[in-house]
Amino acid sequence: MDFDYRSSLSRRLIAVHSLYYEACATMDLEHVNRVVVPDVLPIAFSLVHQLLIEDGSVVFLGGPVPQMSERGRRKWDSRSTTRQGKDVRK
């Protein structure tokens, strides 16, 4: 039996991406960046990592290389309201 890893990966990425869209549709910026408990990262951390994993996985499906450069990551970090789980808005 030949296992087609690409079709399996594609189905999984589609499922995970639908959860991403649902999360973004039901939350605003305040919810995404909210620090509920100290030492627990906000949902924004999970959303960013989900996108980075999706971008990296697309290459295995024959898609383009991710376009998030180191410069883009630094720009994202400068806009983030948390650093390692600490609220830096204060």
C-alpha positions in Angstrom: 0.0 0.0 0.0 1.5 3.3 -1.1 0.9 6.2 1.4 0.6 9.6 -0.2 2.0 11.8 2.5 1.3 15.0 0.5 -2.5 14.4 0.3 -2.6 13.6 4.0 -0.5 16.7 4.9 -2.7 18.8 2.6 -5.9 17.7 4.3 -4.4 18.4 7.7 -3.3 21.9 6.7 -6.7 22.7 5.3 -8.3 21.6 8.6 -5.8 23.5 10.8 -6.2 26.6 8.5 -10.0 26.5 8.9 -9.5 26.7 12.7 -7.1 29.7 12.2 -9.8 31.5 10.2 -12.5 30.7 12.8 -10.2 32.0 15.6 -9.5 35.2 13.7 -13.2 35.7 12.9 -14.3 35.4 16.5 -11.6 37.4 18.3 -10.5 41.0 18.1 -7.0 42.3 18.8 -7.6 42.7 22.5 -8.5 39.0 22.8 -5.6 37.8 20.8 -3.0 39.8 22.8 -4.6 39.3 26.2 -2.3 37.9 29.0 -4.7 36.0 31.2 -2.3 34.4 33.6 1.4 35.3 34.1 3.8 32.9 32.4 1.2 31.9 29.9 1.6 33.2 26.4 -1.4 34.9 24.6 -3.2 33.3 21.7 -1.2 35.5 19.3 1.9 33.4 20.0 0.0 30.2 18.9 -1.5 31.9 15.8 1.9 33.1 14.6 3.5 29.7 15.1 0.6 28.1 13.3 1.2 30.3 10.3 5.0 29.7 10.4 4.3 25.9 10.4 1.8 26.2 7.6 4.3 28.2 5.5 7.1 25.7 6.1 4.8 22.8 5.3 3.7 24.3 1.9 7.2 23.6 0.6 6.6 19.8 1.1 3.4 20.1 -1.0 5.3 21.6 -3.9 4.5 25.2 -3.1 6.7 28.3 -2.9 9.2 29.0 -0.2 7.8 31.1 2.7 8.3 34.8 2.2 8.6 35.7 6.0 12.1 37.1 6.1 14.2 37.9 9.2 13.3 41.6 8.6 9.6 40.7 8.6 10.0 38.8 11.9 11.8 41.8 13.5 8.9 44.0 12.3 6.4 41.6 13.8 8.3 41.5 17.1 8.3 45.3 17.3 4.5 45.4 17.0 3.9 42.6 19.5 2.6 43.6 22.9 4.4 40.7 24.7 7.9 39.5 25.0 8.3 36.0 26.4 4.9 36.1 28.1 5.5 39.5 29.7 3.1 42.3 29.0 5.3 45.2 27.7 2.6 47.8 27.3 3.0 49.0 30.9 
